[in-house]
Amino acid sequence: MDRELTIGEVARRTGLSVPTVRYYESRGLLSARRTPGNQRRYDRSVLRRLAVVTAAARVGLPLAEVAAAFAELPADRAPDRADWFRLSAGWRRRVDERIAELEALRGNLDGCIGCGCLSLDRCALFNPGDEATAEGTESRWVRRARSAAATPGRRAP
């Protein structure tokens, strides 16, 4: 049997803090067995799981979605390459959508920063009287970027 890892070893190996490892455990993303002294001991496979969690967080996938995907992985063994491929295939579309959204947002930022008008009465982003509240929740930049990302070849206004 491979030597199990303490929570400190997991934190050092993954670059995460100990409280973050505990948090991910509380969210069901990994599990540990407890020693008679109530210390956590992790299987080495948590290192791969935490690498996936970290990568998923970087591209904006919610932890709940990661946990749901992890629930599909085998409980009786460490996931293999085929398991990870199956898991990541469902995220590919989401990552592509996120990239398109970020590119559209970047285009808006370039236009705004390059404008230089410094005139709140002409700025397309200014919101007098909180008129944007009628548009719904979220930033209008985010909504426009999503709209542009959903329509290939269209740039967000």
Secondary structure, 3 states (H helix, E strand, C coil): CCCCECHHHHHHHHCCCHHHHHHHHHCCCCCCEECCCCCEEECCHHHHHHHHHHHHHHCCCCHHHHHHHHCCCCCCCCCCHHHHHHHHHHHHHHHHHHHHHHHHHHHHHHHHHHHCCCCCCCCCCCCHHHHHHHHCCCCHHHHHHHHHHHCCCCCCC
